[in-house]
Amino acid sequence: MRTIACLTVTLAVLATFILSTPVRADQYRVGTWKTAQTIQPFFYKDFLRQGESVTVFPFSNPADQKTALLAGSLDMTGTTLAHAIQSAVMGQPVVVVAALCNKSSALVVRKDGTVRQVVDLRGKKIGYVPGTMHEILLRETLSRNGLAAGRDATLVRVDFFDMGTALAQGAIDAFLSGEPFPSVAVAQGYGRILAYPYFDESVGTINAGMLVTRAMIDKHPEKVQHLVTSHARATELLRRDRDRWLKEAESFGTPRAVLEQATTNIELAWRMDADFVRKAKNLGERMQALGVIARQPDYDGLFDLRFVTRAEKDLRP
């Protein structure tokens, strides 16, 4: 896992500093994570037109992806909905044009048995990545159990790829992250899943989406549409062909047996509708109540459903 982390960080740096060179209209640059639930961009190539190409750049956190997008180094990137909301609150010109995945989160504790329920996390150190849905779910879970992050439990910033090592070595007592890291912790014997923390039906299990800039939509709407339709086709392909999905995910460094377990907690996605946006608004309200954001963003500007609506038509037989 550590090798994957180093490669991901290296590619993130390359994406920020090298990709600023001009790219032809028939070339696409897309950012994502190397996980089973964010894998679709690696299959866009199957749906491009003749003469087109796509380069996929893996990152280790949503902030770096968004930074590369705003710098013009990427045409589109995955991000968590929580980070998209935070970015919009800051006035950044980002737009969510498709869903990416749902579910995928788990709260993991050390296998020593000292933590049996969430309230036992009082006084413990918990690993998390800022700006992710996992952070919001962690804060929500602690709050529901009468614990305040920072006061009753210490939140420790740890990259996803380092969480397992930190837990195994005792540097943290728990972590909340996306798959496959919870399943890896269980398979390797140092972790135990305490809970699969999700919001109630008002928010549901929404997690991540595909992000572009407002300028990209204004200047190259046809390019955005082609990427969204390719994303939709890739998602549907992997839903139908589980073996192909897991073979590609296995190439990221996670054993097939672990992926089989992890995928019970993963849902690939691309569709968005009014109900999706409603849930995102409810998520924003929870984020404000938890003190993560100070105000609500302009959701009409943050979400653009036109591209998934057109993709629905493109995918019809």
N, C-alpha and C positions, 0 to 999 in steps of 0.2 A: 504493500500500500504506500510505503514511503517513497518508492521509486516513482509511482504514479503521481504523487504530490509534487515531487521535484519537477517532473516533466510538465505538469499542469502550470506550475508557477512560471517555468521558463517560457512556455507558450503564451502565457498571459503578458509577460514582458514584451515578447516579440509582437504580440497583437497591438500593444500600445505604441511601440516605438518604430516598428517597421511598416505596419499596414497603412500608414498615413499616405503612402504613395497612391497616385490616381489608379483607379481600376476601371476597366472597360465595362460597358453596359451589359455585356454577356457574362460577366463574372460576378459571383456573389460571395460575400464574407459574412459568416454567421458564427455567433458565440454560443456556447452551452457548457454544461458540466459533463464529465465522463461518468454518468450513472445510468442505470437501466431506465429510470423514469424521465430522463432528459435526453434520450438517445436519438430522437427523430431526425435532427439535422444531419446526422451521419448517413441518412438514407435519401436526402433531398436529391442527390446526384441521379437517382433512379428515375426522377420525374422531370429532369431538365430537358430543354429542347436541344437539338443538335447544335454543336458549337458553343454551348454554355458550360460553365464549370462553377463549382462551389468549393470554397475552402472553409473547413470547420475548425474553429479555434476553441479548445477547452480551457475553462477557467476554474478557479477554486472558490470564488465567492461572487455574489451578485453585484457588489459595488464596483469591482474591477471591470465586469462585463458592461455595466452601464457607463462607466467612464470611457471605455473604448468606443462605445456607441456614440456618445456625445462628441467625442473627438473626431468622428468620421472614419474610424478605423474598422467599423463593422456596419453592415447594412441592417442586420437584425440580430437580436440576442435573446436568450432566455433570461428570465429574472423571476424572483418571487413576487407575488402580488403585494406582499407587505412592503417590499423595497420599491415597487412601482408607485405605491401610494405615498411613501415617504418622499420619493423623488418629485412627484407632482406637487406635494405640499411645499417643497423648496422652490417651486416655479420652474423646474427643468422641463424642457419640451419633449416629453416622452409619451408614447401612446402604446397601449396594449392592443394587439391586433389578433391574437389567438390565444387559446389556453394551451398549456404544455403538459401539466400533470396534476392529478389530485392525490390526496392521501400521502403516503410515503414517509410519515414521521413516526418516531418512537422515542420514548423516554427510557434510557438504559441506566442501570445502577451496577455497582460492583457485586459480584456473585457471593460475597462473604456473608450476606444475610443481614447486615446492619440496617439496611433500608427495606422495610416491608411494605410501606405505603408512603404516599406523597408527603404527609406531615413529618415523616422521619427525615426528610431532607433539611430540616431546620439545622442550621449551623454547618451545612455541607457546602462543598464547592462543586458547581455545576458548569460543565462546558457548553458553550453555545457560539453561534456565529451571528453577529449583529446584522440587522437588516434582512433577516430571513423570516419565513413563516414559522420556522422552528423557534425563533426568539419569542414571537408573539404567543405561540402555543405554550412555551415554557412559562412566560409571565402569567398567562391566563390560568394555567394549571396550578401554579403556586398560589395565585390570588384566590382561586376557588377553594383552596385548602387552608386559607387563613395565613399564608406566608407572603411576605413582601420581599421581592428581589432586591438584594443589596442590604437589606436590614436583617432578614431571617435566614437568607441563603446567599452565598457569594457566587455571582455569575462571572465565569472566567472565559475570556475570549480564546477559542482554540479552533484552528482550521479543521474542517470536516475530516481530512485525511490524517490528522494527528490525534483525533479524539480517542480512538481505540488504544493507542500507545499510552496516552495520558491516563486513561482509566486503568489500564493493566498495571501501570507503574505506581498508581496511587496519587498522582498529581491532582486528579479530580475524583469526586465520589460518584458522579453521574454525568450524563450528557443527553441532550435532546438534539437529534439530527435526523436527516433523511437516510433512507436506505441507500446502499446495502450495509452501512456501518453498524446499525443495531444488530442485524443478522450475523455479521462477521463477529461481533463481540460474543454473541451466543455460541456460534460455531467453534470459536477458539477457546471458549471456556472461562473467560474472565468477566463476562457481563451477563446480565439478566434483564429482560424487558419488563419494566415496572408497569408501563401503561402505553397505550396507543392514544395519545391525547388529541382530541379534535373538539371543535366548537359544537354548539347545538345546531339545530336545523337552520337557524337564521343565517349562519355562515357556511355550515356544511364542511366538506373536505377539500375545498378549493385550495390550491397551493401555488402554482407558478404559471407564467404565461410568456408569450413572445412579444418583445418590445422593439419598436422602431422610433425614430424621431419624427416630430411634426414636419420638419423640412423634407424628410424622405417621402412622406405621404404627399406633400404638396408638389414636389418636383418629379417624383418617380412612382406614381400610384400603381402603374402597371407592374413595376418591379416588386413592390410590396405584395400585390395580388398574386404574382407568380410564386413568391416565397410562401405565402399563406396557403395557397392551394397545394404546393409541394409538401408543406407541413401536414396538411390534412390527409393527403394521400399516403404519406409515410406512416402516420399514426394508424390509419386503417389497415395498412399492410402488416404492421407489427402486431396489431390486434388479431389478425387472421392467422399469421404465421408465427406462433410462439417460439418455435425452434430457432427461426432466423433472428428473432428479437434477442433471445438469450445467448445465442452464439456470439453476436456482436457485443453484448454486454459482458460476456465472459472474456473477450479480448481486452477489456479494460483492466483485468487483473483479479476479478472476483470469481472464485470457483463456482461451477454450475450448481452444485448442491446448495450453496449459500443463496444463489440467485433464485432458485426454486422457492426457497422460504421467503426471501425478500419480496418477491413479486406478489405474494398474497396481500401485501400492504401497499401495492402500487397500482395506479390507474393512469394509463396514458390518455391524453385529452387534446382536443383542438377546438371544439365548439364553444362558442360564447353566445349568450342571449340575454334578454332583459333580466331573467332570474339570476344569471351569473353576475351581472352588474349589481343587482340588488344585494347579493351576498357579499360582494366586494365592498359595497357601501357599509354594510353591517360590520364587516371586518375593520374598516376605517374607524367606525364609532368605537369599537372595542380598543383599537390602538390608541385612540385619544383618551379613553377612560383609563387606560393603563399608563398614560403619560409618555407614550412613545412618540406621538405627534401632538402638536399644539392646536391644530385646526384641521378641518376637512378640505380635501382638494376639490377641484372641478372634475367630477366623475364623467361628465359629458365629454370633456376634452381628453380625459385619460383613457377612455375605452372607445374604440371605433369598431363597430360590428359589421361594417359594410363588406369587409374582406372575407370573413367567415360566411356571411350570407351568400356571397358570390361563389365561394368554394363549395357550399352546399349544392348549388346548381351545377357546378363543374363536375361534381362527383356522382351525380345522378346517372343511371344507365342510359 
